[in-house]
């Protein structure tokens, strides 16, 4: 059996293997192994997101993402996992200890600095729903507010006690944005109402902020906030 065929079988079986592990199979010399793997990548037989790492073409992007770098799946990828949104994510966001990106087939694996590692499923390495929503509100320049609001609207599994713990030490600007965004959600459950009350109670009423950037918009007195996006754009999924 040819070396390339054996390598393909090993990589498909393991889904992701390093050069160091493949070298231990003693299929050929180290120089020949490097050349063979390089040719296999060039021909599209296997993938190599970074030096010395090889991935089967039939890979699980969620699984591979947390093996390449330590972290947990969050933001829109977690929303999709929990069926909060229907759009399939080809950009997989991973909260990690570093900031980097890898291209893997049709996917882009995007790593961003994790705020903390609370409320994460340690087995699947996916943020719990409340953590994914919290992350999306913190990284609102990555996830549009409309996606976060859609996820909240369709969610059925949020632990609002955990969510309140996560936002308990946030600055007034975060509380003002969050309180306002939650206040425009068409249907509010008890958990959403508790968040609105908490944000209202703990915000700095003298602090005036913009919802996004510095563009002009409608002034919302209750939250001392300028909505420069508008409810029509924030709630396009609501009918």
Secondary structure, 3 states (H helix, E strand, C coil): CCHHHHHHHHHHHHCEEEHHHHHCCCCCCHHHHHHHHHHHHHCCCCECCCCCEEECCCCCHHHHHHHHCCEEEEHHHHHHHCCCCCCCCCEEEEEECCCEEEEECCEEEEEEECCCCCCEECCCCEECHHHHHHHHHHCCCCCCHHHHHHHHHHCCCCCHHHHHHHHCCCCHHHHHHHHHHHHCCCCCCHHHHHHHHHHHHHCCCCCCEECCCCCCCEEEHHHCEEECCCHHHHCCCCC
